[in-house]
Structures are given as structure tokens and as C-alpha cells.
């Protein structure tokens, strides 16, 4: 098989410079990030973390302790950051960064020892000296400091918690470690990058609650079989991601169609239509600034689902279907003031008919995203964002998510 046995063909992908990274977004464009690497085994992952930060547009400078160099190579960090590695205090005073200040300091991995020194005001190495300066800048509102703790579970005790709380009271943000094998492990690099994006965001959406839905909402035929549509929630995930990176408190309710978004994104999975309705109404009851309802909600359900499993081998299987409740109408009734983005998908209609249907919905929803099956091909998608001011054509899920985020900002 070609997957396992190379046929000696040359690369087919578009060329990229050896030190370049493919741009994912510009959320960190123009931002300088100091990556402070402590002496834990997770230091081996930091070149990948540096490149992930650069994919969002950041310039990265790495500071590395002597202990960290046991686990990661100097050349690997310099190659991945495209900057000289800072390993000691010099006359250039890189740790003070007066001539080129850092927008954010990310300590990853952060050891028990370094967290303790930060909290105690000890500055006896290039990493801790940089952090001493960082805390001063943080107090002046000139930077952000994020810490990703990594350590053995036996080192999590009152002293660690006291030190972390002391630093948190000064404005230091702690990224939740990955809990595995009884240890605090370094999270995936994309989660760390998202944490940096959220910390540096100046968006008016920062801290606002937004509910996003996506995917199908299966209805059971019996205890095994389900009826669902072909939508999988990728557009909703793109909107959710954009909101998270802007610092919003976004909740993503995803109907169960097997597909899942990237692991770093929090998601609540609705196994059935009833689960979806319950989760959505529960979140609306808690209060939301806006709702983006991209889910392909079931229009019909069996009149009487069968408990257990319907026997196979029957020549026919008659199904009686009845309409479901319109969840978005229940949401509107529960919170008439909620800013709602509605989606409308049609097939077999003209472009003019699609837009006419979208405009008819504007009396209930201030933003309507309309698309036709004829303009959807696999994961590629063309949509029309319809508001009272007019229509805008948008191509691609990331572009749709970006424009919706701007519409929410206008709100």
C-alpha cells in the first residue's frame, strides 16, 4: 500500500521556505512573545510550540535555562523561532526587553521550581530574571504573563497552590495542564497558542457569552438506529474557534454526527434532538450576549420510537414521522432580546429565491446566513450573509466565521 510503502515520488505539496511556517491566521500579527523554557522533559516540545505561535503571526524569542538545554537543542529552538536563543544574562539585557518589549510571556513548561521562584521574587537565572521584569510590566498593564505548569502529581500540594494563587492575584494566568498518568502535562501547542490569543485580545467580544450550535441533531428510530442529516458542524466549529481566539466565552453545542473539532476546543455533544433542545435552552436561561445557530436541526422525528432494536430482515419498514419543535423559536420566546444569527439552507431553488427567503426571516433574526446545495461542494462552501443593510457573498468556512464575528462586533 502506498500509505506504508514509498514509491520514491518527489513532494507534491506547494514549496515553503525552510524557516517559514504556513499562516493559519493573523490573531498574533505584530505581537512579540517571549517563550520561557524551564528544565522539564516537556521542553522537547517547545520548537513545535514556537512554530505554532508563528503560524498565528507572532514573533517568538526563546529564553532557556541550563536545565532545559538537557531536553531541547539550542539549534532546534533557534531554527523554530528564527531568533537567537537567550541562555544567560548579558550586557544587552535581553531579559528587560526595553528596546523591543514583549506583549506576552509564556512559561512553558513551567516547573515547580520556577513557579516557586516567581512567587518568591527570586531572579537568579535568565528565565527568572526575565519573569521578574515581566511581573513589573504586568503590574503596569504593559504585558501578559501565562504559565503552563508541568510536574509530577506528588508535587501538587499546598505550597504549589499557595504560590500559584499569589501569582494569580498579580494577574498571572495559568493554563490548565493536561491531566494524564497522575501528572500535570504540557497541553497541546494549539491550546497554548489559543490561550495567548485570548490573553492578548482587545476585542469587545472578550468575556461575552456566545452560544454556537452546529452539526445534526439525530432522532432515534429505536435503541440502535438514528435518522440524521449530512451536516457535521464544521462551520459552527469555525465560528466557535474565532470567538474563542477573540476571548469570548463561547459555548459550542455540537450535534452528534461522529465528526469532532480540534481537541483544544471545548465542546458539548448533543447525542439526540432532545439533548440538543435541552442543552440550548439551559444555556439561554443562563444568559447569552448572542447566539449563532448553524446546527442542521431535525425537522421530523418518529411518532413512536421503538425501545430495543427493530428486527432486521423485514421486507418493508413503515415509518410515521411527525414535526419537531423549532428550537430557535423556543429560544426567541425564552429570550426575546437575544441577538440571533439564523441559518437557512435550500436546494433546487434559484439564487434570487434563496435571498428572498432569507430576507423574509429578518423580522425575527437580524442576521441570516443563506446557502444553497448547488454552491456547497464537500467542505467548500459559498454563503450569503443577509442583514437589513444588504447581502454579502462569502466563500469558505473561515471567511464566513470571520464575517460573522464582525457582525457580532457591530452589535
C-alpha positions as CSV (number, residue, x, y, z in Angstrom):
1,X,0.0,0.0,0.0
2,X,1.2,3.5,-0.9
3,X,0.4,4.7,2.7
4,X,3.2,2.4,4.0
5,X,5.5,1.8,1.1
6,X,7.0,4.8,-0.6
7,X,7.1,4.8,-4.4
8,X,10.0,7.3,-4.4
9,X,8.0,10.1,-6.0
10,X,9.0,13.7,-5.2
11,X,7.0,16.1,-2.9
12,X,3.7,17.2,-4.5
13,X,2.8,19.9,-1.9
14,X,3.5,23.6,-2.6
15,X,7.0,24.6,-1.6
16,X,7.7,26.6,1.6
17,X,10.9,28.2,2.8
18,X,12.9,26.1,5.3
19,X,12.3,28.6,8.2
20,X,8.8,29.7,7.0
21,X,5.5,28.5,8.5
22,X,2.1,28.3,6.8
23,X,0.0,31.1,8.1
24,X,-3.2,30.0,9.9
25,X,-4.4,33.4,11.0
26,X,-3.3,36.8,12.0
27,X,-4.5,36.9,15.5
28,X,-1.0,37.4,16.8
29,X,0.3,39.5,14.0
30,X,2.6,42.2,15.2
31,X,2.9,40.6,18.7
32,X,6.2,39.7,20.3
33,X,6.1,36.6,22.6
34,X,8.8,35.6,25.0
35,X,8.8,31.8,25.3
36,X,10.4,30.9,28.6
37,X,11.6,27.3,28.7
38,X,12.3,25.6,32.0
39,X,14.0,22.3,32.8
40,X,11.4,19.7,32.4
41,X,11.2,16.9,29.9
42,X,8.3,18.7,28.1
43,X,10.9,21.2,26.9
44,X,11.4,18.9,24.0
45,X,8.1,20.0,22.6
46,X,8.9,23.8,22.6
47,X,10.1,24.0,19.0
48,X,6.7,22.9,17.8
49,X,5.1,25.4,20.2
50,X,7.2,28.2,18.8
51,X,6.2,27.4,15.2
52,X,2.5,27.2,16.3
53,X,2.8,30.7,17.7
54,X,4.4,31.9,14.5
55,X,1.6,30.3,12.4
56,X,-0.8,32.8,14.1
57,X,1.6,35.7,13.2
58,X,3.7,36.1,16.4
59,X,7.4,36.9,16.6
60,X,8.9,34.5,19.2
61,X,12.1,34.8,21.2
62,X,13.0,31.8,23.4
63,X,14.7,32.1,26.8
64,X,16.1,28.8,28.0
65,X,17.6,27.7,31.4
66,X,20.6,25.5,31.5
67,X,18.5,22.6,32.8
68,X,16.1,23.0,29.8
69,X,19.0,22.5,27.4
70,X,19.3,18.9,28.6
71,X,15.9,18.3,26.9
72,X,15.9,20.6,23.9
73,X,18.6,21.6,21.5
74,X,19.7,25.2,21.0
75,X,19.7,24.9,17.2
76,X,16.1,23.4,17.3
77,X,14.8,26.5,19.2
78,X,16.7,29.0,17.1
79,X,15.5,27.3,13.9
80,X,11.9,27.2,15.0
81,X,11.9,30.8,16.3
82,X,14.3,32.4,13.7
83,X,15.8,34.3,16.6
84,X,18.9,33.8,18.7
85,X,18.3,31.8,21.9
86,X,18.8,33.7,25.1
87,X,20.5,31.5,27.7
88,X,22.3,33.9,30.0
89,X,22.3,37.5,31.3
90,X,24.3,39.7,29.1
91,X,25.1,43.4,28.6
92,X,22.3,43.6,26.0
93,X,19.8,43.0,28.9
94,X,17.5,40.8,26.7
95,X,15.6,39.9,29.9
96,X,14.5,43.5,30.3
97,X,13.5,43.9,26.6
98,X,13.4,47.7,26.8
99,X,14.2,48.3,23.2
100,X,11.7,45.7,21.9
101,X,9.2,44.9,24.7
102,X,7.2,41.7,24.7
103,X,3.4,41.6,24.5
104,X,3.3,38.3,26.3
105,X,5.5,36.0,28.3
106,X,4.6,32.3,28.0
107,X,6.3,30.0,30.5
108,X,6.1,26.5,29.0
109,X,6.9,24.2,30.5
110,X,6.8,25.8,33.9
111,X,8.4,23.7,36.6
112,X,7.6,23.6,40.3
113,X,11.0,25.3,41.0
114,X,10.4,28.2,38.6
115,X,6.8,28.8,39.9
116,X,8.2,28.9,43.4
117,X,10.9,31.4,42.5
118,X,8.4,33.6,40.6
119,X,6.2,33.8,43.7
120,X,9.2,34.5,46.0
121,X,10.7,37.2,43.8
122,X,13.9,35.2,43.1
123,X,15.7,36.2,39.9
124,X,18.8,34.1,39.8
125,X,18.8,33.0,36.1
126,X,18.0,34.4,32.7
127,X,14.5,32.9,32.9
128,X,13.6,34.0,36.4
129,X,15.2,37.5,35.8
130,X,13.0,37.9,32.7
131,X,10.0,36.9,34.8
132,X,10.8,39.4,37.5
133,X,10.8,42.1,34.8
134,X,7.6,40.6,33.3
135,X,5.8,40.8,36.6
136,X,6.7,44.5,36.8
137,X,5.4,45.2,33.3
138,X,2.2,43.1,34.1
139,X,1.6,45.4,37.1
140,X,1.8,48.4,34.8
141,X,-0.6,46.9,32.3
142,X,2.1,46.6,29.6
143,X,2.2,42.8,29.1
144,X,0.5,39.5,29.8
145,X,2.1,36.5,31.6
146,X,0.9,33.0,31.1
147,X,2.2,29.9,32.9
148,X,1.8,26.2,31.8
149,X,2.6,24.1,34.9
150,X,4.2,20.6,34.3
151,X,5.2,18.4,37.2
152,X,4.7,15.1,38.9
153,X,1.5,14.7,40.8
154,X,3.3,14.3,44.1
155,X,4.5,17.9,43.8
156,X,0.9,19.3,43.7
157,X,0.4,20.3,47.3
158,X,-0.4,23.4,49.5
159,X,2.9,25.1,48.7
160,X,2.3,24.9,44.9
161,X,-1.3,26.1,45.2
162,X,-0.3,28.9,47.5
163,X,2.4,30.1,45.1
164,X,0.0,29.9,42.1
165,X,-2.7,31.8,43.9
166,X,-0.2,34.5,44.9
167,X,0.8,34.9,41.2
168,X,-2.8,34.8,40.0
169,X,-3.7,37.7,42.3
170,X,-1.0,39.7,40.5
171,X,-2.6,38.9,37.1
172,X,-0.7,35.9,36.0
173,X,-2.8,33.4,34.0
174,X,-2.4,29.7,34.5
175,X,-3.2,27.5,31.5
176,X,-4.9,24.3,32.6
177,X,-2.4,21.4,32.3
178,X,-3.2,18.2,30.6
179,X,-4.1,15.6,33.3
180,X,-2.5,12.3,32.3
181,X,-0.7,9.4,34.2
182,X,-1.2,11.2,37.5
183,X,0.9,14.2,36.3
184,X,0.4,17.8,35.2
185,X,1.5,17.6,31.5
186,X,2.1,20.3,28.9
187,X,-1.2,20.9,26.9
188,X,-1.2,20.6,23.1
189,X,0.6,23.5,21.5
190,X,-2.7,24.7,19.8
191,X,-4.3,25.1,23.2
192,X,-1.4,27.1,24.5
193,X,-1.5,29.4,21.4
194,X,-5.2,29.9,21.8
195,X,-4.6,30.9,25.4
196,X,-2.1,33.5,24.2
197,X,-4.5,34.8,21.6
198,X,-7.2,35.1,24.3
199,X,-4.9,36.9,26.7
200,X,-3.9,39.5,24.1
201,X,-7.3,40.0,22.5
202,X,-8.7,43.5,22.7
203,X,-12.0,42.6,21.1
204,X,-15.2,44.0,22.5
205,X,-16.4,40.3,22.5
206,X,-13.8,39.4,25.2
207,X,-15.6,37.9,28.1
208,X,-19.0,37.9,26.4
209,X,-21.1,34.7,26.4
210,X,-22.0,33.5,23.0
211,X,-23.8,30.2,22.2
212,X,-22.9,28.5,18.9
213,X,-24.6,25.4,17.6
214,X,-23.6,23.0,14.8
215,X,-24.0,19.5,13.3
216,X,-27.0,17.3,13.0
217,X,-29.5,16.5,15.8
218,X,-30.2,12.8,15.5
219,X,-33.6,11.4,16.2
220,X,-33.8,7.7,17.3
221,X,-35.8,5.1,15.4
222,X,-35.0,2.5,18.0
223,X,-32.3,1.9,20.6
224,X,-29.7,1.4,17.8
225,X,-30.7,3.3,14.7
226,X,-31.0,7.0,14.1
227,X,-32.1,9.5,11.5
228,X,-29.6,12.3,10.8
229,X,-28.6,14.6,8.0
230,X,-25.2,15.1,6.3
231,X,-24.2,18.3,8.2
232,X,-21.3,17.7,10.6
233,X,-20.8,21.1,12.3
234,X,-17.5,22.3,10.7
235,X,-18.9,25.8,10.1
236,X,-20.1,26.1,13.7
237,X,-16.7,24.9,14.8
238,X,-15.0,27.6,12.7
239,X,-17.3,30.3,14.3
240,X,-16.6,28.8,17.8
241,X,-12.8,28.9,17.2
242,X,-12.9,32.5,16.0
243,X,-14.9,33.6,19.1
244,X,-12.6,31.7,21.4
245,X,-9.5,33.3,19.9
246,X,-11.1,36.7,20.4
247,X,-11.5,36.0,24.1
248,X,-15.3,35.4,24.1
249,X,-16.8,32.8,26.5
250,X,-18.1,30.7,23.6
251,X,-20.1,27.5,24.2
252,X,-20.3,25.1,21.3
253,X,-23.3,22.6,21.3
254,X,-22.4,20.0,18.6
255,X,-25.0,17.5,17.4
256,X,-23.5,14.0,17.2
257,X,-22.5,13.3,13.6
258,X,-19.3,11.5,14.6
259,X,-17.0,14.4,13.5
260,X,-15.3,16.3,16.3
261,X,-13.3,19.6,16.2
262,X,-9.7,20.0,17.3
263,X,-9.1,18.7,20.8
264,X,-8.2,22.1,22.3
265,X,-11.7,23.5,21.6
266,X,-14.3,22.8,24.4
267,X,-17.5,21.2,23.0
268,X,-20.8,19.9,24.4
269,X,-22.1,16.9,22.3
270,X,-25.8,16.5,21.9
271,X,-26.5,12.8,21.2
272,X,-30.1,13.4,20.1
273,X,-32.5,16.1,19.2
274,X,-33.9,16.1,22.8
275,X,-30.4,16.5,24.2
276,X,-29.8,19.4,21.8
277,X,-33.0,21.2,22.8
278,X,-32.3,20.8,26.5
279,X,-28.7,22.0,26.3
280,X,-29.5,25.0,24.1
281,X,-32.4,26.2,26.4
282,X,-30.3,25.6,29.5
283,X,-27.6,27.9,28.2
284,X,-30.0,30.5,27.0
285,X,-31.6,30.5,30.5
286,X,-28.1,31.4,32.0
287,X,-27.9,34.4,29.8
288,X,-26.1,34.9,26.5
289,X,-24.9,38.0,24.6
290,X,-25.7,36.3,21.2
291,X,-26.5,33.0,19.6
292,X,-25.2,31.6,16.3
293,X,-27.5,28.7,15.3
294,X,-25.8,26.8,12.5
295,X,-27.0,23.3,13.5
296,X,-28.9,21.3,11.0
297,X,-31.8,20.6,13.4
298,X,-34.1,17.7,12.6
299,X,-37.4,18.7,11.2
300,X,-39.1,15.4,11.8
301,X,-39.0,12.5,14.3
302,X,-40.6,9.1,14.6
303,X,-44.1,9.3,16.1
304,X,-43.3,6.4,18.4
305,X,-39.6,5.3,18.7
306,X,-39.2,1.6,19.4
307,X,-37.4,0.5,22.6
308,X,-34.7,-2.0,21.9
309,X,-33.9,-2.9,18.3
310,X,-36.3,-3.3,15.4
311,X,-35.7,-6.8,14.0
312,X,-33.8,-6.8,10.7
313,X,-34.9,-8.8,7.6
314,X,-38.3,-7.3,7.2
315,X,-39.4,-6.7,3.6
316,X,-40.7,-3.2,4.5
317,X,-40.4,-0.9,7.5
318,X,-43.2,1.8,7.5
319,X,-42.2,4.9,9.4
320,X,-44.6,7.6,10.7
321,X,-42.8,10.9,11.2
322,X,-44.1,14.0,13.0
323,X,-42.7,17.5,13.0
324,X,-40.3,18.5,15.8
325,X,-40.4,21.8,17.7
326,X,-38.4,24.7,16.2
327,X,-35.7,25.1,18.8
328,X,-34.7,28.5,17.6
329,X,-38.3,29.7,18.0
330,X,-38.2,28.3,21.6
331,X,-35.0,30.3,22.1
332,X,-36.6,33.5,20.8
333,X,-39.6,33.0,23.1
334,X,-37.2,32.4,26.1
335,X,-35.1,35.5,25.4
336,X,-36.8,37.9,23.0
337,X,-33.8,40.4,23.2
338,X,-31.2,37.8,22.3
339,X,-29.2,38.7,19.2
340,X,-29.6,35.7,17.0
341,X,-27.8,34.5,13.8
342,X,-30.0,32.1,11.8
343,X,-29.0,29.8,9.0
344,X,-31.1,28.8,6.0
345,X,-30.1,26.0,3.6
346,X,-32.1,25.2,0.4
347,X,-31.7,23.0,-2.6
348,X,-33.3,23.2,-6.0
349,X,-34.0,26.9,-5.9
350,X,-32.6,29.9,-7.7
351,X,-30.2,32.4,-6.1
352,X,-33.0,35.0,-6.0
353,X,-35.4,32.7,-4.3
354,X,-32.7,31.9,-1.6
355,X,-32.2,35.5,-0.8
356,X,-35.9,36.2,-0.8
357,X,-36.4,33.5,1.8
358,X,-33.5,34.9,3.9
359,X,-35.0,38.4,3.8
360,X,-38.3,37.1,5.0
361,X,-36.6,35.9,8.1
362,X,-35.1,39.3,9.0
363,X,-38.1,40.3,11.0
364,X,-37.2,37.6,13.5
365,X,-33.4,37.3,13.1
366,X,-31.1,40.3,12.5
367,X,-28.5,38.2,10.6
368,X,-29.4,35.3,8.3
369,X,-26.7,33.1,6.7
370,X,-28.2,31.6,3.5
371,X,-26.7,28.9,1.2
372,X,-27.8,26.5,-1.5
373,X,-26.8,22.9,-2.1
374,X,-25.7,23.9,-5.6
375,X,-23.0,26.1,-4.0
376,X,-21.7,23.6,-1.5
377,X,-19.1,21.1,-2.5
378,X,-17.7,18.8,0.2
379,X,-16.1,21.1,2.8
380,X,-16.1,24.1,0.4
381,X,-19.0,26.5,0.9
382,X,-20.4,29.8,-0.5
383,X,-22.8,31.6,1.8
384,X,-24.7,34.9,1.7
385,X,-24.8,37.0,4.9
386,X,-28.1,38.8,4.8
387,X,-28.9,41.8,7.0
388,X,-31.3,44.7,6.8
389,X,-28.4,46.6,5.2
390,X,-28.0,44.2,2.3
391,X,-26.2,40.9,1.3
392,X,-22.5,39.9,1.3
393,X,-21.1,36.9,-0.5
394,X,-18.6,34.9,1.5
395,X,-16.6,31.9,0.4
396,X,-15.0,29.4,2.8
397,X,-15.9,28.5,6.4
398,X,-13.1,30.6,7.9
399,X,-14.2,33.7,5.9
400,X,-17.8,33.1,7.0
401,X,-16.7,32.8,10.6
402,X,-14.7,36.0,10.4
403,X,-17.5,38.0,8.9
404,X,-20.0,36.7,11.5
405,X,-17.6,37.8,14.2
406,X,-17.5,41.3,12.7
407,X,-21.3,41.4,12.6
408,X,-21.3,40.5,16.3
409,X,-18.8,43.2,16.9
410,X,-21.1,45.7,15.2
411,X,-23.9,44.6,17.5
